[in-house]
Amino acid sequence: MARVVVVGGGVIGCAVAERLSRERHAVTLLERDHLGAHASGAAAGMLGPSSEGDTTDAELGRRSLELFPELVARIERSGVSVEFREQETLRPALTASDVRRLKRSGGRWLGAEEALALEPGLNPRVQGAAVIAEAQITPPRFVEALARTAAAQGAEIEEGAPVGSLVVRGDRIRGVRTAERVIEADLVVLAAGPWSPILTSPLGVPIDLQPNRGQLVTLRPRRAAPARMLSWRGSYLVPKPDGTVIAGSTEEEAGFDARPTADGVATLLQFASAAIPALGAATVERVWAALRPATPSGEPIIGPASQLPGLLLATGHNRVGILLAPITAELICGEVARG
């Protein structure tokens, strides 16, 4: 069995720690702040391979979605309900070009009358809609359940433990250095989101990764929330079990500034009320933002760093980290098994 240090306590790091500890590897997970403090905490939890198909490999997303039922059943034994629900996503067409695009995208096509009968709160100008079977989860609960399960399987989970540098001896990674100690390891999994290049750049290993700010708004409808998730050109509405609706999400190049902005929030509110007019009267319960790790290609970086043996990369998931967490953990586990 390998000694593995996982750097980063978001959904990717916690999923990797859970998967590796299940195989009885000796896992130490280090999170500089608290679990799910960054991108994983600023996500609506929409598990939509088709809805997010423009920004990631949809086939990889579908494979990952298939892993959720078994994974959820196992990690909920920790006592944390992750609120996983298989649910339809409605992709409305508001223009003629939307109609053409969505008819080609798969799913069940509904005409305008059928769409409004299915979801009466839709904008009455809707010209039709595609209905796709997807799912959702509550990200903070998902992260907590993964971490609890990993700990129960023997993993060491440390919060408030920033990693200062990677330790290199000879020609390979041998562990990490924190402010307090050096932790020896056979392998290091770097899942530190947009901060990952900070640890590899001093070693001459650049990672082509930039922070992408995503803003979200939680709404409390005065009337019943929509029954289905809604996705339109990168924006979405996700009704949650507590009766709220999360509207998301922006994608902005803002450096490492994770603060929400008036323009970003206004954009989300305008989208929400345009899609479901009754949401214009909803109460705004929360506004928040975080930085997601984005690659130029839109594809995540999963696998060995060829220039540094002993280092595995699991980052660059941008807005689909929650969806791709299970398949990423499987891929990393396979790399660890191969040494």
Secondary structure, DSSP 8 states (H G I E B T S, - for coil): --EEEEE--SHHHHHHHHHHHHTT-EEEEEESSSTT-SGGGS---EE-TTTTTTTS-HHHHHHHHHHHHHHHHHHGGGS-----EEEEEEEEE-SHHHHHHHHHS-SEEEEHHHHHHHSTTS-TT--EEEEEEEEE--HHHHHHHHHHHHHHTT-EEEES--EEEEEEETTEEEEEEESS-EEE-SEEEE--GGGHHHHHGGGT-----EEEEEEEEEEE-SS---SSEEEETTEEEEE-TTS-EEEE---B--TT-----HHHHHHHHHHHHHHSGGGGG-EEEEEEEEEEEE-TTS--EEEE-TTSTTEEEEE--GGGHHHHHHHHHHHHHHHHHT-
